[in-house]
Amino acid sequence: MASIRQRADKWQARVIRKGYPIVSNTFETYEDATKWARSIEAEIDRGQYSNSTAAEQLTLADALERYAKEVTPQKRGAKEELGLINALRRRKFTQHSLATLTPKMLADFRDERLKTVSNGTVIRNLVVISSVINQARREWGVNINNPCLLVRKPSVPVGRNRLLNSEEETRLLKEMLPTGRRSIWIRPITIFALETAMRRGEILSLRWEHVNLSSQVAYLPMTKNGTSRTVPLSIKAVSTLKELPRSNDGRVFPLNIAAFAAVFRKAANRAGLNDLHFHDLRHTATSRLADKLPNLLELSAVTGHKSIQMLKRYYHPKAEELAKKLG
């Protein structure tokens, strides 16, 4: 049954039904309180009632903060996701409760962001928001539909297919010679990447204890895919490693991502390769390895791709070369 009582200058409505938690809400007028109580009772009678109190009290900003504390630290990309969440929490629309969050608010946020950032960045923003709402629904007892499901995501950006040709490689490596104050690590890292098709994070986290030069293999305990992988090393990759000094911390290449990114960008600019990204070396290496390993299963074992579909994004055969194979 419902009870309506006045508290100060407000009216509080309480609905009490056996088998249901007590539900209460406060209104400006007696009529609003009565109307609300009757609607709740009607929903209970029809078996359609669901408690939305938690959704009304929890703002998206608070949900993002809780997600950052409870869920994000368990992810391998925790640092990047935490930065994204902190940026989202500064957005005005995140002050709305989950109950009042609408697809239009998210669509407006999407359109505004697309004016200054790439489609990929906006997609990552929406994915995080959707994950937070799903976490609230499944784990935190918040009864709410996910408005992200009704929001059109920007088109997925076309994958890069920039390859480094031999002339560009020569220019790039020349600008990486350790003269003056230039880093002694940037050139061997680049050569190693072109020989192994390893990701930047995999290379910079490689430790000497996981390298077997006599067997020509490098073991990666954890990769982007969440699994371990053993990478075969070419003769050139092995000789590159043999020439390296040993660092005290056990890492093969003792540079952090930020420092490496800065020196690589400077070297690429000096070589006149302003459009070159380090990840383009993985595309280049994969395409070169494909000539030596035509068996796709063997090729994916080297590169670490989980599916042929993903491997195709990194393998860019030239039509001219395919024509020669056709005869």
N, C-alpha and C positions, 0 to 999 in steps of 0.2 A: 504494500500500500504506500501511498505518497503522503508526505506531510509538508506543509508550507508554513514557514515561520519567519517573522521579521527579526532581523539582526541589524541594529543601528538603523541606517537609512536604506538597507538592502533587504531583499527577500531570498531566503534560502529554501530550495526544494530538495527533499530527500525521498528516494524511492527505495523501499525495503520489500524484497521478495525472497521467499524461502528458496534456497539453492543458488541465489545470486548474491554477489557482493553488494553492500550498500552503495548507492550512487547518489552524489549530491552536486549541486551547482548553485551559484548565486546570481541573482538578476536585479535589475533596477526596479521592476514593477511586479506586483502580485500576479498580474495577468501573464507576463512572460514566464514566471516561475511555474504557474499552473499548466500552461501550454507545454512547456518542456517536460514536466513530470508525466503528463498524459501521453506524450509521444514515446517516452521511454517505456511506460507500461504497455503501450500498444505493441512496441517492438518485442518486448518480452513475451506477450501473449502469442505473437506470431512466430516466436522462436527465432527472431532475426536480430536480437539485441547483441551488441558487442561493445565492450567498454572502451571508449576512446579517450579516457582521461589521461593515460600515459602519453598518447600522441599529442594531446592538447598542451601538456606541460613541458614536453621535451622539444627544444628548438633544434634546428638542423645544426647550428653552430655547436651546441652542447653534445649532440650526437657525434659530430665529427671529432670533437675533443675526446670523447669516451672511446671511440673507435681507434684513435691514434694511440691511446694508452693500452687498450686491451688486445687489439688485433694487429695493427701495423707492425709492432716489434717482432712478430713471429714471421714476417715476410723477409725474403732475401733483399728486396728493394726497399727496405724500411726507410732508409734515409731520404730517398727521392720522394716516396709517398708522403712522408711526414712534412716535407717542404711544401708539397702540393696542398695538403690538408690545411696547413697554417695559412696559406694564401687564400684558400676558399673561405676560411672562417672570418676573414676580414671583409668579405662581401656582404653587403647590406641585406640581401634576400635570405641569408642563412639565419637571420634573427627571427624568422617566422617559425612557428611550431610545425612539427611534422604533419599535424592535422590540417593546417592551413596552407601547406605547400602545394602549389598547383603546377600542372604541366606548363602553363603560360609563363609562370615565373622562371622556370628552367629554360624555356624556349627563349625568353628575353635575355637571360644570362648567356645562353649559347650565342645568340646573334651579336651581343655586345662584345663577347670575347673574340669572335671571328674577325672583328675589325682590327685586332692587334696581334693575334697569335695564329698559329697554323691549325688546320683541321685536326691533326693528330693530338695537339695539346688539348683542344676542346673535348675531343673524344675521351681522353684520359680523365679530364675533370668530371665528365658525366658518368664515367664508369665508377669512379670513386664515390660519388654521391649515391649512385644506385647501390653499390656494395654496402654503404653505411645504412641505408634505409632497409635493405634486406637483412642486415645483421640485427637491426632493431626489431624487425618483424619476427625473425626466427629465434633469436636468443634473448632479447630483452623484454619480451612480452608486450610490445607496442603494436596495437591493432591499427594498421594503416595499409592502404594500397600504395604501390610504388609508382609515383607519377612519372618517373624516368622512362617507364615502359611506353608511355604515350608521347614521348618527345623524339622527334626525328634527329638522328645523329648526323653530323656532317659526313660527307663521303670519305671513305678511307683513302688517305693520300697514296698516290702511285709510288711504288718502291723505287729507290734509286738504282740506276744501272751504270753508274760511273765506273769505268775500268781504267787502270793505270797502264799505259803502253810502255814499251821498253825505253823509248826516248825520254819520256816523262820520269820513269823510274831512275834513270841515270842522273837527270837533273836534280831530282829530289834527294838522292843519296849523296850527291856532291855537296849539297847545301847542309848536309847533316854531319859532315866531317868534323870531328871534335877539335876545331881550332879556336884559339882564344878562350873565351868563357863559355863556349857551347858545351852542352851536355854530352858526356861520353856514352850515354845510354840510348839516346834517341835513334841513332843509326842502326845498332844491332836489334833494337825492338822492331823497327820497320822491316828489316830483312827477315827476321824471325816470323813476323806476321805474314809476309808474302810467301814464306816457305810452308807454313803450317795451317793457314786460314783460321787461326785461333782468334777469339774475341779479345778486345782490349782488356776487359776485366780478368779474363783467364790468363793472359800474358803477365799482367802486373801482379797477379796473386801467385804466380808459379814459384815454387820453392825448390832449392837444390836437392832436398831430400826426396823429391818426387821425380827427379830426372835421372835416367839411366843412359849415359852416353854410349856405353858399349852395346846396349841393346837397341839404341836409337829410339827411345820412347820417353814421353813425359806423361805423368799421371795427374789428372785433374780430379781431386776429391769431390768437388761440387761445381756444377756448371749452371748456366742460365736455365737449363731445362730441369734443374733439380736433381740431376743424376751425375754420377761420376763418369769419366771417360779417359781412355788411354790414347794419346795422340802419337802416331808414328812420326819420326823426325827424319828429314832428308839429310844427306851428307852435308849440304850447305848449312842447314839449321844446326847440326851438331858442331861443325867447325866454328860457327858464330858463337855458340855457347862456350866452346873451349877457350876462346880468346878473351872471355869476360873476366874481370876481377871478381873476387868473391866478397859479397857484402856481409857485414856483421850480423844482420838480422835474419839471414838465411834465405832472403828472397833473391831470385835470379836477376830481376830488374827492380832495384829499390827506388821506385818513383811512385808518387801518388797520382791519382787520375787528373787532378787539377793541374799539377806541374807538368805532367806529360802532355796534356791537351794544349797547354800554352806553347811549349817548345815545338811541338809538331806543327801547330798552326803557323808559327813564325817561319819554320823551315819551308813549309809548303808555299807560303807567300813569297819567300825569297826565290823559290824555284819557278815562280809565276803560275802556280797551281792553286789559285784562290778558291776554286770550286771543289777542291779535294777534301774529303772527310777521311778520318782514319778508318772508319768502318768500310770505306770503299776498297781498302786493301783486302778485306775478307771476301768481297765479291771477286776481286781480281785473282786472289789465290785459289778460290773455288773453281773459277773458270779454267785456270791453268792446270789444276789437279785433275780436272775432268778429262783432259787430254791423256793423262797418264793412267787414270783409273776410270775407264768407260763403264765399268760395273757400278751402277748407282748405289747398291748396297755398300760396296767398299768405299765409295766416295762419301756417303753419309756417315760412315763409321769414322772417317777422318775429320769431317767438318762438324759432326755432332748434331746434324739436323734430324729431327724426329720423324719427319714425313717428307715424301717426295715433293709434295706441294710447296713446302717451305724451301726445300733444296732448289727448286726451279727459280725461286726469287733471287738466288745467288749465282746460279749458273747462266751465263750469257754467251752462248756460242755465236760466232760470227757466221752469217749466211755464206760468206765466201768459203770458209773452211768446211762447212757442211757440204757445199757443192763439190768440193774436191773429194770428199769421202764417197759421194754418190758416184763419181766417175763420169 
